[in-house]
Amino acid sequence: MRHWIWALLLTTALLVAACGGAAPAPVAPATEAMSEAATEVATEEATAEAAMTEEAMAEEAMTEEAMAEGGSIVLPEVNPLEVSGDIITAGSSTVFPLAERMAERFIDEGYAGNITIDSIGSGAGFERFCTAGETDISNASRPIKDSEVENCRAIGREPIEFRVGTDALAVVVNPENDWIGETGVTLEELAKLFASDVTNWSDVNPAWPAEPIKRFSPGTDSGTFDFFVEAVMDPAYGDGGEEALLGAENLQLSEDDNVLVAGVEGDLYGIGYFGYAYYEENKGSLQILAINGVAASPETVDAGEYPLARPLFMYSDATVMQSKPQVASFLNFVLSNVDEEIRSVGYFPASAEALNSAKQAWLDAVGAEAAAMAGEAMMAAVELPEVNPLEVSGDIITAGSSTVFPLAERMAERFIDEGYAGNITIDSIGSGAGFERFCTAGETDISNASRPIKDSEVENCRAIGREPIEFRVGTDALAVVVNPENDWIGETGVTLEELAKLFASDVTNWSDVNPAWPAEPIKRFSPGTDSGTFDFFVEAVMDPAYGDGGEEALLGAENLQLSEDDNVLVAGVEGDLYGIGYFGYAYYEENKGSLQILAINGVAASPETVDAGEYPLARPLFMYSDATVMQSKPQVASFLNFVLSNVDEEIRSVGYFPASAEALNNAKQAWLDAVGQ
């Protein structure tokens, strides 16, 4: 066993305590209305602390020392002196100075191997990581693209994203430029300065010189280029933003930011852009421009005021990290120490939430091998303050997914059984209708959903002053069912392609899908269009077969009955020999004596196949709320706390499956963030 696995196991107890194995101090109450429950928790903890033995107090001291401020996840400590083996990285020129600084510190503290860091641009970095498979870590100043993910998967890699910081893009001119001034340029002016339909400075502003603009830009493989096109050029030129930039006169492209620095420095009429770190290195010979009147600075970036800030990433793969433990050790070292170094190279820290997510991703990646020995102790569970339902009052209003309804109902029943004296309303109206009531009408406290919230729904929420917070509460396997007397399909079930045809407008009879099946009309039973189940079925089944016309193909089918009430669908299939329907697995569990469930692609839905990721029609289940709602109505925060703390004990009894430990941890952290504001 390699040294890092042993180090990981030796620090497991400390890790679990640091990440929630022992309950953290309760979050400070967000409002006076929450103070009573918080006081009770604090009192209980004070009593427990007073009763501590010396041994328990020593353990508590270790936990407090290990915990980073703000409840951050603490990774097992890495000793660079014990790490050997080479590490190969390549990618973003923007991330390069940070990666170089972290590598220097890793070596200074004892690492004896070699780290290669090639500055070739984010796109070229992903090509070497995902297509050629030549590197261990891909540095990037933009998120990985879907096409690059597919390239990775084609060679057996699953890219894992580690957010390591934030960059402010610097727009610079020659130090002798005296016509722009302290106010800088607007984003619109900046786009014109780099566009093919503009030649001279005076074309943008008549008060500027009638001299050709000399443009210096990172190359097209650079994440900096992609970000500039997205943030500056596209808003001004639409989908032609990249074309407008690349067609401009006097344009020099380079993946080497030092070339761009030299170009602007050497030409009075030059203008360029690159990562803020390169400006910091050369600020004595360059002039940085304010954008929309805001200068780039730690303060304006932290406050979200500077318009050209963007995330910085490192990517790797679990197999790489497990087969080359030096890679896992280096990424651990980066995530554990990056905030101490990042400002010194001209960048800014990622948010605590983003860094926590990166650390959790690291734990998940290395856990496959280590968990075999460490077992459940490896899970860095987040613990919430205990809720006593006897102390909770006030009404709670929820609505949404019919799929989440049985789970929400079960959790509400238990909340009431344990002493809650208020009223909980749970309306089963579909995910879409639930978001309408939560985000448009503002009538509900919690929105239950069997799909993620859409961008348009988020905007509706923001329009009424709500910021939806996502809480993952479980996993559903969609059940496809037929009449129990159906004897022509058999145990092998149907393929996803056959299933799409069975619900499509270009198919009428069972025999149209398979000649061995009856020449009888298919009777179709589907959740309504407001249902997240409907959305998921279209996305997972219909769209792969019918492209963007999947929903149209389903809704245009003959003999189709839509209903937001899954009991109507159950009754429809149960009462018709030629019926077929789909809904959440929980409704099948309730009615399995009168229905026949179908295997999909030869895989039957079961706890084992869902847990293993083998069943193709599994999907997440959510509850959504808002921090303001949770703070002004503490009973809502208490109920969500109760759900997240107890859902894994109840979820299988209503026919669903637990969310992953990572997803539940993220939900608990979201709760802590919401009530801690």
C-alpha positions as CSV (number, residue, x, y, z in Angstrom):
1,M,0.0,0.0,0.0
2,R,1.4,3.4,-1.0
3,H,2.3,5.9,1.7
4,W,-0.5,8.3,0.9
5,I,-3.2,5.6,1.6
6,W,-1.6,5.0,5.0
7,A,-1.5,8.7,5.7
8,L,-5.2,8.9,4.7
9,L,-6.2,6.1,7.0
10,L,-4.2,7.5,9.9
11,T,-6.0,10.8,9.7
12,T,-9.5,9.3,9.2
13,A,-10.7,9.9,12.7
14,L,-9.5,13.5,12.6
15,L,-11.0,14.0,9.1
16,V,-14.4,12.7,10.2
17,A,-14.4,15.0,13.2
18,A,-13.3,17.9,11.1
19,C,-15.9,17.4,8.5
20,G,-18.9,16.6,10.7
21,G,-18.3,13.3,12.4
22,A,-18.8,15.3,15.6
23,A,-21.6,17.8,15.4
24,P,-20.3,21.3,14.8
25,A,-21.2,24.2,17.0
26,P,-24.7,25.3,16.0
27,V,-25.0,28.1,13.3
28,A,-25.7,31.5,14.8
29,P,-29.5,32.1,14.6
30,A,-30.4,34.1,11.5
31,T,-33.4,35.8,13.0
32,E,-34.8,36.4,16.5
33,A,-37.5,33.9,15.6
34,M,-34.9,31.1,15.5
35,S,-33.2,32.1,18.7
36,E,-35.3,29.8,21.0
37,A,-34.3,26.6,19.2
38,A,-30.7,27.8,18.9
39,T,-30.6,28.6,22.6
40,E,-31.8,25.1,23.4
41,V,-29.1,23.5,21.2
42,A,-26.4,25.8,22.8
43,T,-27.6,24.9,26.3
44,E,-27.4,21.2,25.5
45,E,-23.9,21.5,24.1
46,A,-22.8,23.6,27.1
47,T,-24.1,20.8,29.4
48,A,-22.3,18.2,27.4
49,E,-19.1,20.2,27.4
50,A,-19.2,20.5,31.2
51,A,-19.5,16.8,31.5
52,M,-16.5,16.0,29.3
53,T,-13.7,13.8,30.6
54,E,-10.2,15.0,30.0
55,E,-9.9,12.5,27.2
56,A,-13.0,13.8,25.5
57,M,-11.8,17.4,25.9
58,A,-8.5,16.5,24.3
59,E,-10.4,14.9,21.4
60,E,-12.5,18.1,21.0
61,A,-9.4,20.2,21.0
62,M,-8.0,18.1,18.1
63,T,-11.2,18.6,16.2
64,E,-11.2,22.4,16.7
65,E,-7.6,22.6,15.6
66,A,-8.3,20.5,12.5
67,M,-11.4,22.5,11.5
68,A,-10.7,25.4,9.1
69,E,-12.6,28.6,9.7
70,G,-16.1,28.7,8.3
71,G,-16.8,24.9,8.6
72,S,-14.5,24.0,5.6
73,I,-13.7,20.5,4.7
74,V,-10.2,19.4,5.9
75,L,-8.3,17.0,3.8
76,P,-5.8,14.4,5.2
77,E,-2.4,16.1,5.6
78,V,0.1,15.5,2.9
79,N,3.9,15.4,3.7
80,P,5.7,16.2,0.5
81,L,8.8,14.5,1.9
82,E,6.9,11.2,1.5
83,V,5.8,11.8,-2.0
84,S,7.6,10.6,-5.1
85,G,6.9,9.9,-8.8
86,D,6.4,12.3,-11.7
87,I,3.4,14.5,-12.4
88,I,2.5,15.9,-15.8
89,T,0.3,18.9,-16.2
90,A,-0.6,21.2,-19.1
91,G,-3.2,23.7,-20.1
92,S,-4.2,27.3,-19.4
93,S,-1.5,30.0,-19.5
94,T,-3.6,31.8,-17.0
95,V,-3.5,29.0,-14.4
96,F,0.2,28.5,-15.2
97,P,1.6,31.0,-12.6
98,L,-0.5,29.5,-9.9
99,A,0.3,25.9,-10.8
100,E,4.0,26.9,-10.9
101,R,3.8,28.6,-7.5
102,M,2.1,25.5,-5.9
103,A,4.7,23.2,-7.5
104,E,7.6,25.3,-6.2
105,R,6.2,25.1,-2.7
106,F,5.5,21.4,-3.0
107,I,9.2,20.9,-4.0
108,D,10.5,23.3,-1.3
109,E,8.7,21.2,1.3
110,G,10.3,18.0,0.2
111,Y,8.7,16.5,-2.9
112,A,11.5,14.6,-4.8
113,G,9.7,13.9,-8.1
114,N,9.4,16.0,-11.2
115,I,6.4,18.2,-12.1
116,T,5.9,19.3,-15.7
117,I,3.7,22.3,-16.3
118,D,3.2,23.2,-19.9
119,S,1.5,26.5,-20.8
120,I,-0.4,25.7,-24.0
121,G,-4.0,27.0,-23.5
122,S,-7.1,25.4,-21.9
123,G,-8.3,23.8,-25.2
124,A,-4.9,22.3,-26.0
125,G,-4.6,21.1,-22.4
126,F,-7.9,19.3,-22.6
127,E,-6.8,17.7,-25.9
128,R,-3.7,16.3,-24.2
129,F,-5.7,15.2,-21.2
130,C,-8.9,13.9,-22.8
131,T,-7.8,12.8,-26.3
132,A,-4.2,11.8,-26.1
133,G,-4.3,10.9,-22.4
134,E,-0.8,12.2,-21.9
135,T,-1.3,14.4,-18.8
136,D,-2.4,13.8,-15.2
137,I,-3.8,17.2,-14.6
138,S,-5.4,19.7,-17.0
139,N,-5.2,23.4,-16.0
140,A,-8.1,25.5,-17.3
141,S,-9.5,29.0,-17.2
142,R,-12.9,27.8,-18.3
143,P,-15.2,24.9,-17.5
144,I,-14.6,21.7,-19.6
145,K,-16.9,21.5,-22.7
146,D,-19.3,18.6,-23.3
147,S,-17.3,17.5,-26.3
148,E,-14.1,17.4,-24.3
149,V,-15.9,15.3,-21.6
150,E,-17.0,12.9,-24.3
151,N,-13.3,12.7,-25.6
152,C,-12.3,11.9,-22.0
153,R,-14.9,9.1,-21.7
154,A,-13.8,7.6,-25.0
155,I,-10.4,6.8,-23.4
156,G,-11.9,5.7,-20.1
157,R,-11.4,9.0,-18.2
158,E,-14.1,10.8,-16.2
159,P,-12.9,14.4,-15.7
160,I,-13.2,15.7,-12.1
161,E,-13.3,19.5,-11.7
162,F,-11.3,21.2,-8.9
163,R,-12.0,24.9,-8.5
164,V,-8.7,26.6,-7.4
165,G,-9.3,30.3,-7.6
166,T,-10.6,33.3,-9.5
167,D,-9.0,35.4,-12.1
168,A,-9.7,39.0,-13.1
169,L,-8.9,39.5,-16.8
170,A,-6.7,42.6,-17.3
171,V,-7.2,44.8,-20.3
172,V,-4.0,46.8,-20.9
173,V,-2.7,49.6,-23.1
174,N,0.7,51.2,-23.6
175,P,1.8,53.3,-20.6
176,E,2.1,56.4,-22.9
177,N,-1.6,56.1,-23.9
178,D,-3.0,59.4,-22.7
179,W,-6.4,59.5,-24.4
180,I,-8.4,57.0,-22.4
181,G,-7.9,58.2,-18.9
182,E,-9.0,56.8,-15.5
183,T,-12.6,56.1,-16.5
184,G,-11.3,53.4,-18.9
185,V,-13.7,51.9,-21.5
186,T,-17.1,50.4,-21.5
187,L,-17.7,46.8,-22.5
188,E,-19.2,48.0,-25.7
189,E,-16.2,50.2,-26.5
190,L,-13.9,47.3,-25.7
191,A,-15.7,45.0,-28.1
192,K,-15.4,47.6,-30.9
193,L,-11.6,48.0,-30.1
194,F,-11.2,44.3,-31.0
195,A,-13.7,44.0,-33.9
196,S,-13.3,43.6,-37.6
197,D,-15.6,46.5,-38.4
198,V,-13.3,49.0,-36.6
199,T,-9.8,50.1,-37.8
200,N,-8.7,53.2,-35.9
201,W,-9.0,54.3,-32.3
202,S,-11.1,57.3,-33.6
203,D,-13.7,54.9,-35.0
204,V,-14.7,54.1,-31.5
205,N,-14.4,57.6,-30.0
206,P,-13.7,60.7,-32.2
207,A,-11.6,62.2,-29.5
208,W,-9.1,59.3,-29.8
209,P,-6.3,59.2,-32.3
210,A,-7.0,58.5,-36.0
211,E,-4.4,55.7,-35.8
212,P,-4.8,52.0,-36.4
213,I,-5.5,49.9,-33.3
214,K,-2.8,47.2,-32.7
215,R,-4.5,44.3,-31.0
216,F,-2.9,41.6,-28.9
217,S,-5.0,38.6,-27.9
218,P,-4.5,35.1,-26.5
219,G,-4.8,32.3,-29.1
220,T,-8.0,30.4,-29.8
221,D,-6.9,27.5,-27.6
222,S,-6.8,29.7,-24.6
223,G,-9.6,29.8,-22.0
224,T,-8.9,33.5,-21.8
225,F,-9.8,33.9,-25.4
226,D,-13.0,31.9,-24.9
227,F,-13.9,34.1,-21.9
228,F,-13.2,37.3,-23.7
229,V,-15.4,36.3,-26.6
230,E,-18.2,35.2,-24.3
231,A,-18.1,38.2,-21.9
232,V,-17.1,41.0,-24.3
233,M,-17.6,40.1,-28.0
234,D,-20.8,38.1,-28.1
235,P,-22.9,40.6,-26.2
236,A,-22.0,43.2,-28.9
237,Y,-21.9,40.9,-32.0
238,G,-24.1,38.0,-31.0
239,D,-23.0,34.6,-32.3
240,G,-20.5,36.5,-34.5
241,G,-18.4,37.7,-31.7
242,E,-15.5,35.3,-32.3
243,E,-15.6,35.9,-36.0
244,A,-15.6,39.7,-35.4
245,L,-12.5,39.3,-33.3
246,L,-10.5,36.9,-35.5
247,G,-11.3,39.1,-38.6
248,A,-9.9,42.3,-37.1
249,E,-6.9,44.0,-38.7
250,N,-3.5,44.2,-36.8
251,L,-4.4,41.3,-34.6
252,Q,-1.6,39.2,-33.0
253,L,-2.6,35.9,-31.4
254,S,-0.3,34.1,-29.0
255,E,-0.7,31.4,-26.4
256,D,2.3,33.0,-24.6
257,D,1.1,35.9,-22.5
258,N,4.6,37.3,-22.4
259,V,4.4,37.9,-26.1
260,L,1.2,39.9,-25.6
261,V,2.8,41.9,-22.8
262,A,5.8,42.8,-25.0
263,G,3.5,43.7,-27.9
264,V,1.5,46.2,-25.9
265,E,4.5,47.6,-24.1
266,G,6.2,48.2,-27.5
267,D,3.4,49.9,-29.4
268,L,1.8,53.2,-28.4
269,Y,-1.4,52.2,-30.2
270,G,-1.5,48.7,-28.7
271,I,-4.2,47.1,-26.6
272,G,-4.3,43.6,-25.2
273,Y,-5.8,41.4,-22.5
274,F,-4.7,38.4,-20.4
275,G,-4.8,37.1,-16.9
276,Y,-4.4,39.6,-14.1
277,A,-1.3,37.8,-12.8
278,Y,0.6,38.8,-16.0
279,Y,-0.3,42.5,-15.4
280,E,0.9,42.2,-11.8
281,E,4.2,40.9,-13.1
282,N,4.5,43.8,-15.6
283,K,2.5,46.6,-14.2
284,G,5.5,49.0,-14.3
285,S,5.5,48.8,-18.1
286,L,1.7,48.6,-18.8
287,Q,-1.4,50.7,-18.1
288,I,-4.5,48.7,-17.0
289,L,-8.0,50.0,-18.0
290,A,-11.1,50.3,-15.8
291,I,-14.1,48.5,-17.4
292,N,-17.5,50.1,-17.1
293,G,-15.8,52.5,-14.6
294,V,-14.6,49.7,-12.3
295,A,-10.9,49.0,-11.8
296,A,-9.7,45.4,-11.3
297,S,-8.7,45.0,-7.7
298,P,-9.1,42.4,-4.9
299,E,-11.9,44.5,-3.5
300,T,-13.9,44.8,-6.7
301,V,-13.4,41.2,-7.7
302,D,-14.4,40.0,-4.2
303,A,-17.5,42.2,-4.3
304,G,-18.5,40.9,-7.8
305,E,-18.3,44.5,-9.2
306,Y,-15.5,44.0,-11.8
307,P,-17.2,42.6,-14.9
308,L,-14.3,40.5,-16.3
309,A,-13.7,37.9,-13.5
310,R,-13.8,34.2,-14.1
311,P,-13.1,30.9,-12.3
312,L,-9.8,28.9,-12.5
313,F,-9.7,25.1,-12.5
314,M,-7.6,22.0,-12.4
315,Y,-9.0,18.8,-13.8
316,S,-8.0,15.2,-13.2
317,D,-9.5,11.7,-13.1
318,A,-10.1,9.2,-10.2
319,T,-8.3,6.4,-12.0
320,V,-5.2,8.6,-12.6
321,M,-5.3,9.8,-8.9
322,Q,-5.5,6.2,-7.6
323,S,-2.9,4.7,-9.9
324,K,-0.5,7.7,-9.5
325,P,-0.9,8.7,-5.8
326,Q,1.6,11.6,-6.3
327,V,-1.1,13.2,-8.4
328,A,-3.7,12.9,-5.6
329,S,-1.1,14.2,-3.1
330,F,-0.3,17.2,-5.2
331,L,-4.0,18.1,-5.8
332,N,-4.6,17.7,-2.0
333,F,-1.6,20.0,-1.3
334,V,-3.0,22.6,-3.8
335,L,-6.5,22.6,-2.4
336,S,-5.2,22.7,1.2
337,N,-2.8,25.6,0.6
338,V,-3.9,27.5,-2.4
339,D,-5.6,30.4,-0.5
340,E,-2.2,31.1,1.2
341,E,-0.5,31.6,-2.2
342,I,-3.1,32.8,-4.7
343,R,-3.0,36.5,-4.1
344,S,0.8,36.6,-4.3
345,V,0.6,35.5,-8.0
346,G,-2.1,38.1,-8.8
347,Y,-5.3,36.0,-8.5
348,F,-8.1,35.8,-5.9
349,P,-9.4,32.9,-3.8
350,A,-12.4,30.9,-4.9
351,S,-15.4,31.0,-2.6
352,A,-15.4,28.8,0.5
353,E,-18.3,26.8,-1.0
354,A,-16.4,26.2,-4.3
355,L,-13.3,25.2,-2.5
356,N,-15.3,22.8,-0.2
357,S,-16.8,21.2,-3.3
358,A,-13.4,20.7,-4.8
359,K,-12.2,19.1,-1.6
360,Q,-15.2,16.8,-1.5
361,A,-14.5,15.8,-5.1
362,W,-11.0,14.9,-4.0
363,L,-12.3,12.7,-1.2
364,D,-14.7,11.0,-3.6
365,A,-12.0,10.3,-6.1
366,V,-9.5,8.7,-3.7
367,G,-12.2,7.0,-1.6
368,A,-12.7,4.0,-3.9
369,E,-9.4,2.4,-2.8
370,A,-9.2,3.9,0.7
371,A,-12.8,3.2,1.7
372,A,-12.2,-0.5,1.3
373,M,-10.1,-0.3,4.5
374,A,-11.5,2.7,6.2
375,G,-15.2,1.9,5.5
376,E,-17.9,4.3,6.6
377,A,-15.3,6.4,8.6
378,M,-14.1,7.8,5.3
379,M,-17.4,9.7,4.7
380,A,-16.9,13.4,5.6
381,A,-20.5,13.8,6.7
382,V,-21.8,17.3,7.4
383,E,-23.9,17.4,10.6
384,L,-26.7,19.8,11.2
385,P,-27.8,21.2,14.6
386,E,-30.4,18.8,16.1
387,V,-34.0,19.8,15.7
388,N,-36.6,19.1,18.4
389,P,-40.0,19.0,16.7
390,L,-41.7,19.7,20.1
391,E,-40.2,23.2,20.0
392,V,-41.3,24.0,16.4
393,S,-44.5,25.8,15.6
394,G,-45.9,27.8,12.6
395,D,-47.4,26.6,9.3
396,I,-45.4,25.2,6.4
397,I,-46.7,25.3,2.8
398,T,-45.2,23.0,0.1
399,A,-46.2,22.0,-3.4
400,G,-44.8,20.4,-6.5
401,S,-43.7,17.1,-7.8
402,S,-46.1,14.1,-7.5
403,T,-43.0,11.9,-7.3
404,V,-41.6,13.7,-4.3
405,F,-45.0,13.8,-2.7
406,P,-44.9,10.4,-0.9
407,L,-41.4,11.2,0.5
408,A,-42.5,14.7,1.6
409,E,-45.6,13.2,3.2
410,R,-43.7,10.5,5.1
411,M,-41.2,13.1,6.4
412,A,-44.1,15.4,7.5
413,E,-45.8,12.5,9.2
414,R,-42.7,11.7,11.2
415,F,-42.1,15.4,12.0
416,I,-45.7,15.6,13.4
417,D,-45.3,12.3,15.2
418,E,-42.3,13.6,17.0
419,G,-44.1,16.7,18.3
420,Y,-44.5,19.4,15.6
421,A,-47.7,21.3,16.4
422,G,-48.1,23.3,13.2
423,N,-49.7,22.4,9.8
424,I,-47.8,21.2,6.8
425,T,-49.6,21.5,3.4
426,I,-48.2,19.3,0.7
427,D,-49.9,19.7,-2.7
428,S,-49.1,17.2,-5.5
429,I,-49.3,19.4,-8.6
430,G,-46.2,18.6,-10.6
431,S,-42.7,20.1,-10.6
432,G,-43.4,22.9,-13.0
433,A,-46.6,24.0,-11.3
434,G,-44.8,23.8,-8.0
435,F,-42.1,26.2,-9.3
436,E,-44.8,28.5,-10.6
437,R,-46.3,28.8,-7.1
438,F,-42.9,29.1,-5.5
439,C,-41.2,31.4,-7.9
440,T,-44.0,33.4,-9.6
441,A,-46.8,33.6,-7.1
442,G,-44.5,33.3,-4.0
443,E,-47.2,31.3,-2.2
444,T,-45.2,28.4,-1.0
445,D,-42.2,27.9,1.3
446,I,-40.8,24.7,-0.2
447,S,-41.0,23.5,-3.8
448,N,-40.8,19.8,-4.4
449,A,-39.2,18.7,-7.7
450,S,-38.2,15.7,-9.6
451,R,-36.0,17.7,-11.9
452,P,-33.5,20.6,-11.4
453,I,-35.0,24.1,-11.5
454,K,-34.9,25.8,-15.0
455,D,-33.1,29.0,-15.7
456,S,-36.4,30.7,-16.5
457,E,-37.8,29.6,-13.2
458,V,-34.7,31.0,-11.3
459,E,-35.3,34.3,-13.1
460,N,-39.0,34.2,-12.0
461,C,-37.8,33.6,-8.4
462,R,-35.4,36.5,-8.5
463,A,-38.0,38.8,-9.9
464,I,-39.9,38.4,-6.6
465,G,-36.8,38.6,-4.4
466,R,-36.2,34.9,-4.0
467,E,-33.0,33.0,-4.6
468,P,-33.9,29.3,-4.9
469,I,-31.7,26.9,-2.9
470,E,-31.5,23.3,-4.0
471,F,-31.6,20.4,-1.5
472,R,-31.1,17.0,-2.9
473,V,-33.2,14.5,-0.9
474,G,-33.0,11.3,-2.8
475,T,-33.1,9.3,-6.0
476,D,-36.0,7.9,-7.9
477,A,-36.1,5.1,-10.4
478,L,-38.8,5.7,-13.0
479,A,-41.0,2.7,-13.3
480,V,-42.3,1.7,-16.8
481,V,-45.4,-0.6,-16.3
482,V,-47.8,-2.7,-18.3
483,N,-51.0,-4.6,-17.5
484,P,-50.3,-7.7,-15.4
485,E,-51.9,-9.9,-18.2
486,N,-49.4,-8.6,-20.8
487,D,-47.7,-11.8,-21.9
488,W,-45.8,-10.7,-25.0
489,I,-43.0,-8.6,-23.6
490,G,-41.4,-11.0,-21.1
491,E,-38.6,-10.7,-18.6
492,T,-36.2,-9.0,-21.0
493,G,-38.4,-6.0,-21.1
494,V,-37.8,-3.3,-23.7
495,T,-34.9,-1.2,-25.0
496,L,-34.9,2.6,-24.6
497,E,-35.5,2.8,-28.4
498,E,-38.5,0.5,-28.3
499,L,-39.9,2.4,-25.3
500,A,-39.6,5.7,-27.2
501,K,-41.6,4.2,-30.1
502,L,-44.3,2.9,-27.8
503,F,-45.0,6.5,-26.8
504,A,-44.5,8.2,-30.2
505,S,-46.9,9.7,-32.6
506,D,-45.6,7.7,-35.6
507,V,-46.5,4.4,-34.0
508,T,-50.1,3.1,-33.4
509,N,-50.1,-0.6,-32.6
510,W,-47.9,-2.8,-30.5
511,S,-47.0,-4.7,-33.6
512,D,-45.6,-1.6,-35.2
513,V,-42.7,-1.8,-32.7
514,N,-42.3,-5.6,-32.8
515,P,-44.2,-7.8,-35.3
516,A,-44.4,-10.5,-32.6
517,W,-46.5,-8.2,-30.4
518,P,-50.3,-7.8,-30.9
519,A,-51.8,-5.7,-33.7
520,E,-53.7,-3.7,-31.1
521,P,-53.6,0.0,-30.4
522,I,-51.2,1.0,-27.7
523,K,-53.0,2.8,-24.7
524,R,-50.5,5.3,-23.3
525,F,-50.6,6.8,-19.8
526,S,-48.2,9.6,-19.0
527,P,-47.7,12.2,-16.3
528,G,-48.8,15.7,-17.4
529,T,-46.5,18.3,-18.9
530,D,-46.1,20.1,-15.5
531,S,-44.5,17.0,-14.1
532,G,-40.8,16.6,-13.6
533,T,-41.4,12.9,-14.5
534,F,-42.7,14.0,-17.9
535,D,-39.6,16.2,-18.4
536,F,-37.3,13.4,-17.4
537,F,-39.0,10.9,-19.7
538,V,-38.7,13.2,-22.6
539,E,-35.1,13.9,-21.9
540,A,-34.0,10.4,-21.2
541,V,-36.2,8.4,-23.6
542,M,-37.9,10.5,-26.3
543,D,-35.2,13.0,-27.2
544,P,-32.4,10.4,-27.9
545,A,-34.8,8.8,-30.5
546,Y,-36.5,11.9,-31.9
547,G,-34.1,14.8,-31.2
548,D,-35.6,18.1,-30.3
549,G,-38.9,16.7,-31.4
550,G,-39.2,14.2,-28.5
551,E,-41.8,16.1,-26.6
552,E,-43.8,16.8,-29.8
553,A,-43.7,13.1,-30.7
554,L,-45.0,12.1,-27.3
555,L,-47.8,14.7,-27.1
556,G,-49.0,13.9,-30.6
557,A,-49.4,10.1,-29.9
558,E,-52.8,8.5,-30.2
559,N,-54.6,7.1,-27.1
560,L,-52.6,9.2,-24.8
561,Q,-53.9,10.1,-21.3
562,L,-52.0,12.7,-19.4
563,S,-52.5,13.3,-15.6
564,E,-50.7,14.9,-12.8
565,D,-52.2,12.3,-10.5
566,D,-50.1,9.1,-10.7
567,N,-53.0,7.1,-9.2
568,V,-55.0,7.9,-12.4
569,L,-52.1,6.4,-14.4
570,V,-51.9,3.3,-12.2
571,A,-55.7,2.7,-12.7
572,G,-55.4,3.3,-16.4
573,V,-52.7,0.6,-17.0
574,E,-54.3,-1.8,-14.5
575,G,-57.6,-1.6,-16.4
576,D,-56.4,-2.0,-19.9
577,L,-54.7,-5.1,-21.4
578,Y,-52.9,-2.9,-24.0
579,G,-51.9,-0.2,-21.6
580,I,-48.4,1.1,-20.8
581,G,-47.4,3.9,-18.5
582,Y,-44.6,5.4,-16.4
583,F,-44.3,7.2,-13.1
584,G,-42.1,7.2,-10.0
585,Y,-41.0,3.9,-8.6
586,A,-42.8,4.6,-5.3
587,Y,-46.2,4.3,-7.1
588,Y,-45.2,1.0,-8.5
589,E,-44.2,-0.2,-5.0
590,E,-47.7,0.8,-3.7
591,N,-49.4,-1.1,-6.6
592,K,-47.1,-3.8,-7.6
593,G,-49.7,-6.5,-7.0
594,S,-51.8,-5.1,-9.9
595,L,-49.0,-4.0,-12.3
596,Q,-46.1,-5.5,-14.2
597,I,-42.8,-3.5,-14.3
598,L,-40.6,-3.7,-17.3
599,A,-36.8,-4.1,-17.4
600,I,-35.1,-1.4,-19.5
601,N,-32.2,-2.4,-21.7
602,G,-32.3,-5.7,-19.9
603,V,-31.9,-4.1,-16.4
604,A,-34.7,-4.3,-13.9
605,A,-35.2,-1.4,-11.4
606,S,-34.1,-2.4,-8.0
607,P,-32.1,-0.9,-5.1
608,E,-29.0,-2.7,-6.3
609,T,-29.2,-1.6,-10.0
610,V,-30.0,2.0,-9.0
611,D,-27.2,2.1,-6.5
612,A,-24.8,0.7,-9.0
613,G,-25.8,3.2,-11.7
614,E,-26.9,0.4,-14.0
615,Y,-30.7,1.2,-14.3
616,P,-31.0,3.8,-17.1
617,L,-34.1,5.6,-15.8
618,A,-32.9,6.9,-12.4
619,R,-33.1,10.6,-11.5
620,P,-32.6,13.0,-8.6
621,L,-35.3,14.3,-6.2
622,F,-35.2,17.8,-4.7
623,M,-36.7,20.2,-2.4
624,Y,-36.1,23.9,-3.0
625,S,-36.5,26.9,-0.6
626,D,-35.1,30.4,-0.1
627,A,-32.8,31.8,2.6
628,T,-35.2,34.7,3.3
629,V,-38.1,32.3,3.7
630,M,-36.0,30.0,6.0
631,Q,-35.0,32.9,8.2
632,S,-38.4,34.6,8.4
633,K,-40.2,31.3,8.9
634,P,-37.8,29.2,11.1
635,Q,-40.3,26.3,11.0
636,V,-39.4,25.9,7.4
637,A,-35.7,25.8,8.2
638,S,-36.4,23.3,11.0
639,F,-38.4,21.0,8.7
640,L,-35.7,21.0,6.0
641,N,-33.1,20.3,8.7
642,F,-35.3,17.4,9.9
643,V,-35.7,16.0,6.4
644,L,-32.0,16.1,5.5
645,S,-31.0,14.6,8.9
646,N,-33.5,11.7,8.7
647,V,-34.4,11.1,5.1
648,D,-32.0,8.1,4.6
649,E,-33.9,6.3,7.4
650,E,-37.2,6.7,5.6
651,I,-36.6,6.9,1.9
652,R,-36.5,3.2,1.0
653,S,-39.8,2.6,2.8
654,V,-41.6,4.8,0.3
655,G,-40.0,3.2,-2.7
656,Y,-37.1,5.5,-3.4
657,F,-33.3,5.4,-2.9
658,P,-30.8,7.5,-1.0
659,A,-28.9,10.3,-2.6
660,S,-25.2,9.9,-2.7
661,A,-23.3,11.0,0.5
662,E,-21.8,13.8,-1.5
663,A,-25.1,15.1,-2.7
664,L,-26.6,14.9,0.8
665,N,-23.5,16.7,2.2
666,N,-23.9,19.5,-0.3
667,A,-27.6,19.8,0.7
668,K,-26.7,20.1,4.4
669,Q,-24.0,22.6,3.6
670,A,-26.5,24.6,1.6
671,W,-28.8,24.6,4.7
672,L,-26.0,25.8,6.9
673,D,-25.2,28.6,4.5
674,A,-28.8,29.7,4.2
675,V,-29.5,30.0,8.0
676,G,-26.0,31.4,8.7
677,Q,-26.4,34.5,6.6
